Amino acid sequence: GDARVRGQTGVVSERRGSYPFIDFRLLNNTTLSGEIGTKKKVKRLLSFQRYFHASRLLRGIVPQASLYLLDEDYLGQARHMLSKVGMWDFDIFLFDRLTNGNSLVTLLCHLFNVHGLIHHFQLDMVTLHRFFVMVQEDYHSQNPYHNAVHAADVTQAMHCYLREPKLANFLTPSDIMLGLLAAAAHDVDHPGVNQPFLIKTKHHLASLYQNVSVLENHHWRSTIGMLRESRLLAHLPKEVTQDIEQQLGSLILATDINRQNEFLIRLKSHLDNQDLRLEDAQDRHFMLQIALKCADICNPCRVWDLSKQWSERVCEEFYRQGDLEQKFELEISPLCNQQKDTVPSIQIGFMTYIVEPLFERWAQFTGNTPLSENMLNHLRRNKAKWRSLLHKQHSSSRSNDHSGQVTGTQEQTLNEEETP
């Protein structure tokens, strides 16, 4: 029973109770065309573990080669961006374009080198690159939000947080590697729908993990499967690899938004009592969990142009789920009704109840460093912008009720991109 071997090849094939059983990765399926290649390649593609792991053939996707050929000018620009990878205004969308959709692999290779992890753990570069490609390819590019670019964005944020003096002064190479790996793989093989959807459609993953941290458990188990398959850490003692696997799980499971209050209460207690001892592995691990949680939801703390793109992407993913629910005659989930749940209202609520409390505590932990202050300033400005857009939408809606239509000027206002 490994989760990665069980039930990853299903299609819309049966109904359990009154709800459809759906494999959502197939919703945007493409037709497999052309020859796959030599018998050797076919044998490799159909290897038992890999076949059940990614279901590439069922998804109609021919795995790409792991080497990406880029124009020298693009490579030069990407290298220049990497020299500023620790800057908070790092544009991951631009970086993804410059690397031909290879942002996660390129970023990880660079960060593992910068942090000295390749030398410290005696990692084989070819094996390391192959593992990173496996992780990147197991994200679903058709997801507007939960895709490899999001993983790269979270990884870049994690890199920034790992450099905060309060944390950096105590981190071991193992801590850093765990932080970067967890950030990169924390949403791997995300289906583009949330846990309540998986539960109410009686999805096999919900059953497998008994409706508890369903997606996070799947991300973790998938990551372990890829680590073992790649044999990236095979040269390390067994007890070391087992510890790495367990800690990866603890980090990835911390990203479950349903556990937000649990972590916030614990962090508040530590800060109020001033009893964090980062010399202790347990306290360092807890702060790595907090750092990953911050990195995962840091979009509202980015510059407006980047933050707005992420907001629109995540809402588009919500709306797609709502459309699915409507199609299968299910109750539309909160935040997923495009007719009622607007992007500004969703973002204001998210910032107020989830993001602000966490980042205010993070700033308290770091000692209000320039990065923490910068993030909170962006957060406040972005929230004000969403409030302004929401007000314009309400004004436009009232005007529409009176006149029966939205005027051209109002429509233009609603579609305007505001600058910070």
N, C-alpha and C positions, 0 to 999 in steps of 0.2 A: 502494500500500500503506500508508495510514495505519491504525494499529491500531483507530482509532475507526470506520473505515468497513468494516473486514473482520470478518465473522463475529459480529455482535452480535445477530442476529435468529434464531438457531437455536433449535429446540425438540428434544424427545426424538424424534429422527427417524431415527437410524441407529445401527448398532453398528459400531465399529471394533475388530477383533479380537474379544475376548470381553467388552468393556466398553461401556457405553452412552455416547453422546455427549449431554451434557445442558446445557441453558441453565437455570441454577438460579433465575434471576429469575422464571421461569414456574411454579415449584412452588406458589406461593401466588397464582396468577393469579385475577383477578376478571373477571367478564363485562362487556364494554363495553356500556353501555346508554344510550339517549337520543340526541338529536341533538348532534353536535359543534358545530354553529353555522353561520355563514355560509360561503360559498364561499371568502372571503378567509381565514378562520380555517383551513379545511381545507387550503388551499394552503400556509399557513404551517406547519401541523403536519406536512404531508407533504413539506416541503422536504428535498431529498436528504440533506444532511449531518445535519440534526436527526433525521430518520427513522432513519437507521442509527446515529446517536449514542446515542439513548435507547430506541428501540423502544417508545415509549409506547403506541402502538395495540396492538402485539402483547402488551404487558404488561396490556392492558385497563384502563389508567389514563388518564383524561382530565386533561391538565395543568391544574393549578389556576391561578387568576389570581395575579399576583405581589403583589397588595395583600391584606393580611389585616386584616379588620375585627375589632376587639377592643372589649370593654367598657372604658369610660374608667377604671374602677377597676383593671382588669387592666393597662392601659397604665401607669397611675400606679405600680403595684407593680413592673412590669418596669423602668420608668425608675429607681425607687429602687434596685433590684438593680444596675443598670448603674453607679450611682454607687459601688458597692463591688466592681466587676469585678476589681480587683487583689487582693482578699482570697482567701486560699487555701481558705477554707471556703465559697466560692461554690457554691450549689446549682444545678447546671445542669439537673437534673430539674424543679425548681420553675420555673426560668426558662423552660424549654421549655413548661411548662403555661401560664404567664402570657402567653407570646407565641403561643399556639395552634399549637404545633409549628413555630414559625418562629424557633427560638433561634439557628441558625447565621447566617441573614441579618441578624437584628437585632443580634447580637453583632458581626459583621464591620463593618456600617455604623457602629456606635458606635466600634469600635477604629480604623478607618481615619480617623475624624474626630478622635479623641483624639490619635492619633499625627501628625496633620497631613499625612497621606498624600494626601488628596483635593486639598488646596491645592498641595502640593509637586509632584505629578505631573500637576496640572491635569486631574483625572479628572472625567468627566461623571457626575453623580449618578444619572441615570436608567439610563445604561449600566452603571454600577457595580452598582446594585441588581439589574438584570436578570442580570448575570453571577453575582452571589451566589445568586440564585434558581435559576439553572441548576445551580450546584454543589450546592445543598441538595437539589434534586429528583432529582439523579442518585445520591444515596444511597438504599439500599433500606430503606424503613421497616419491612419485615417482618423484617429482621435483628435479632435481640435485642441484639447488641452493635455490629457494624460498620454504624452508621447515622449520620444527621446529628447526633444528640445527642452521640455519641462525638466527631464532628468538632468540634462546638462546645466540648466539654469540653477537647479537646486544644488548641484555639485559645485558650481562656481560660488554660490552663496556660502556653502559649507566651507570652502577654502578661505573665504574672507573671515568667517567666524573662528576658524582654527588659528588664525593669526592674531586674534584679540589677545593682548598681553595676559589678562587674568587667566586665560585658558592655555595659551601657547607655552607659558613658562613651565607647565607641568606635564604636557602631553608627551607620550612615548611614541615611537614609530608605529607600534601596534594600534594605538588610539587613532592616529592620523589615517592609517590605512583603513581601519574599520569605518571611520567617519566618511571617508571618500567613497568607499564601496557601498555603504548603506545609502548614501545620497544618490549615487548613480543607479542603484537597483531598487530603490524603495517603491517604485510603481510598475515594475516590470510585468509585462503581459496584462496590463490593465484593460478590462473589457469596455471601458467607456460608459459604464453604468455604475451606480452605487450599491452599497450592501443591501439596503432595504429592497431594492429592485431584485437582486439575486435571491433574496429570501422569499419574496412574495411570488416569484416565478418558479420557485422550487428548483433553482439551479443546483447542479451537482456540487459546486464549491461550497454553497451554503450548507448543504447536507454534510459534506466532508468535514467542515470546521464547526459544525453545530451552531451556526448563526453567530459566532463570536469572532470579531476581527477577521472576517472572511477574506477580504481582499488582501489585507496586510499579511495574513498567514500564507496566502498563495504567492505573494511577491517574495516572501522570505524563502519558502520551499523551492520556488523556481530558481532563485539565486543560488541556493545550495546545490541544486541539481547541476547548474552550469559550472559552478566551481569544481565539483567533483568530475564532471565530464571533461573539462578542460585540463584537469590535473595541474592547475596553476600552483597549488600549494602542496603537491604530492611529496615534495622533497622535505617538508617540515615534519617534525614528530607528530604522531597521531593525536596526542593530547592537545597540542597547539592548534591543529586544524579544527578539532572538536570545539575548543574554546572560541575560536574565531567564528565558527558557524552559529554557536549559541548567542554570542554577543551581537552578531549581525541580526539575528532574529529579534533580540531585545530592542535594538535600535529601530528596525523597520516597524515592529509592532507599536512602537511609541507614536508613530505617525497617525494612528487611528484617531480621528477627530472626536470619536465618542469618549475617548479617555482624556480629553483636554482638561477638564476640571481636576481630575486626579493629579496630573502633572503640575498644574498651576498651583494647587493647594500645597503640594509638597515643595515646590520651588519657593513659594511665599514663606513657608515655614523656615526653610533653610536660610533665606535672606534675612528674615526678621530675627532669627536666633543667631545669625552669623556663625553657623556651625559647619559650613562647607569646608571640608579638608581635601583639597585637590591632590594632596600627596597620596591619598587613598584611592585605589582603583575604583571602588564602588561609587565614590562621589564624582570622580572624573567621568565614569560611564553615564551617570545621571545627567551631567552637564552636556555630554555628547548627545544624549537623547533630546535635551532641550534645544541644543544647537540645530539638530536635524529637524525638529518640529518648527523652529523659526525659519530655517531654509525652505522648508516645504510650503510655507504660507507667506513668504516674504514679498510676493508680488505687489501688494498694496504699499510696500515700503520702497519700491523702485521709483525711478524718475517717471513722470506722467506718461510719456510716450510709450514706454515699455509696460508700465502698469496697466494702462488702458487696453493694450493688445491682449495681455493675459486675462484681464477681466472679461473681455468680449469672447475669448476662446473658451473659458470655463463655462460661461453662460450658454454658449452655443452647444456645448456638450450636455449641459442640463436640459436644454430645449429638445435636443435629439432624444434624450431619454423620455421626456414628456410625450413626444410624438409616438415613440414606441408604445408607451403605456396607453395612449389613446387608441392606437391601432389594435392592441390586444384587449381593449375594453377593461383596462385596469384603472384604478384611481390614480390620477396624476400626482406625482410626488411633490412635496414642497420645493419651491424654487424652479420647478421644471415646466411651468405653464407660461409659455411665451406671451399669451394674451394678458396675463395678470402680473407676472413676475418680471419687472424690468431690470435691465443691467444696473442702473444706478441704485435702485432699492435693494437689490441683492448685495451689491458691494458695500453699501452703507451699513447694512446689518452685519455682514461678515467682518468689516473693520471694527465695528463697535463692540461686538460680543466675543469675537475670537482673536483678532489680530492685536488690537490695542492692549488688552490685558497681558498678553504674552510678551510683547515687545517692550512694554514698560518695565516688566520684571527683568527682561534680558538686559536692558539698559542699566538697571539697578545692579545687576550682577557684574557687568563689565566696568562699572564705574563711570557711566556716561561718557564713553569714548567718542571721538569724532564720528566713527562709523555709526554708533548707536544713536547719537544725536541727529545725524544725517537721515537715518532711516525713519526716525520719529517725525522729523520735519516733513519728509516726503509723504508719510502716512497722513499727517494732518492736512497738508495741502491737497492731496488726492481726495480725501474725504470731503473737503470743502468743494472741490470741483464736481464730485458726484452729487452733492446736495444741490449745487447750482443747476446741474443738468436735470435732476429730478424735479426741481421747482419749475423749470422751463417746460418739462413734459406735462406737469399738472396744469400749468397755465394754458398750454396748447390744447390739452384735453378739454378744459372748461370752455375754451373758445370754440372748439370743435362741436361741443354739445349745443352751443348757442347758434352757430352758423351752419352746422351740418357738414362742415369740411374744414380742414386745416389750411391756412393760407400759405402761399408760397414762401413768404418771409419766415413764418414759423417753422415750416418744414426745413428750410435752409438752416435755421438756428439749431434745430435738433440734430442735424447731420454735421454740424461744424465740429472740427477738431480744435479743442482749445489748447493753448500753450501754457506751460507751468507759470 
